[in-house]
C-alpha cells in the first residue's frame, strides 16, 4: 500500500515541530478509519466551486477524481486554492491530471513566515 501525505512544515508552530519529528524518525504509520463525510451532489446539475487552503487541496483532489469518474465536464468546475507562495502549489499538475481542463485560481494569502 502507498500513502500520499500532504504536509508542509510551518516554522514556529508546535504541531509542525511535532510532525517534523515524526517524519524524521523511522517510517511508521498508524491509520484511523475515516471520520466525517464529503459528498458530491448526484447528479451535478450546476456549476461547482471547490475552495481549499494549503494542504486542504488533498480533499479537493479526491473530489476531482470522483467528478472525472462521473464524467463531469471540467468547464463546470472551478477550484480556488489559497496558498502562501508559488511553491505552495505543489500538486497543481495532479489537479490537471485528475480532471483535464479544470480551471484553478491561485490566491496568495500574503502570509509570511520567519
Buried (B, 14 or more C-beta within 10 A) or exposed (E): EEEEEEEEEBEEEEEBEEBBEEEEEEEEEEEEEEEEEEEEEEEBEEEBEBBBBBBEBBBBBEBBBBBBEEEBEBEBBBBBBBBBEEEBBBBBEBBBBBBEEBEBEEEEEEEEEE
